[in-house]
Amino acid sequence: MAKVVYILNGPNLNLLGKREPEIYGHQTLNDVHQMCVAQAENDGLDIVFRQSNAEHDLIDWVQEAREAAHAIIINPAAYSHTSIAILDALSACTCPVIEVHVSNIHRREAFRHHSYVSQKADAVIAGCGVEGYLLALQRAATLLKES
Ligand SMILES: O=C1C[C@@](O)(C(=O)O)C[C@@H](O)[C@@H]1O
């Protein structure tokens, strides 16, 4: 049975490709989904790919992933900087957690420099554009081969 990686996306990432392209680039979330499907196939992984603008959806999906996923890749978007609830949900998981940000949050406004989620994340990828999702999947594949 293939191992399962949940890829969860937070608020406003549905606007990827349209929203501030000078920061987030021109590829859409659907493009990212397709790229992830292709890479996961190569690595023999199954992915569950979701986006929500609602914090409670992300918490429910992390709780679902706690039972169903072998690894979690999450771009919590603005909730990275505010959500102790998402941190708590992730902290209840024993599988690897990889945090992704399309932009380099450390080169942006000061309020983006701190992420609650990073306290739990095994790895953080920021500033690699949407390629960051592929790097995260690659890392998840390595960790899951080791486990
Ligand atoms: O919505 C986002 C996207 C983001 O997580 C990124 O992918 O670069 C960075 C966050 O600060 C921002 O709120």
The ligand as a Tripos MOL2 file, in Angstrom:
@<TRIPOS>MOLECULE
LIG
   13    13     1     0     0
SMALL
NO_CHARGES

@<TRIPOS>ATOM
      1 O1         -0.7010   33.7510    2.5350 O.2       1 LIG1
      2 C1          0.5020   33.7150    2.7560 C.2       1 LIG1
      3 C2          1.3590   32.8320    1.9700 C.3       1 LIG1
      4 C3          2.6590   32.3900    2.6040 C.3       1 LIG1
      5 O2          2.4140   31.2880    3.4820 O.3       1 LIG1
      6 C4          3.5860   31.8940    1.4890 C.2       1 LIG1
      7 O3          3.2940   30.8190    0.9380 O.co2     1 LIG1
      8 O4          4.5620   32.5630    1.1310 O.co2     1 LIG1
      9 C5          3.3010   33.5160    3.4270 C.3       1 LIG1
     10 C6          2.3120   34.0770    4.4400 C.3       1 LIG1
     11 O5          2.9230   35.1270    5.1980 O.3       1 LIG1
     12 C7          1.1060   34.6570    3.7350 C.3       1 LIG1
     13 O6          0.1600   35.1110    4.6650 O.3       1 LIG1
@<TRIPOS>BOND
     1     1     2 2
     2     2     3 1
     3     2    12 1
     4     3     4 1
     5     4     5 1
     6     4     6 1
     7     4     9 1
     8     6     7 2
     9     6     8 1
    10     9    10 1
    11    10    11 1
    12    10    12 1
    13    12    13 1
@<TRIPOS>SUBSTRUCTURE
     1 LIG1         1 GROUP 0 **** ****
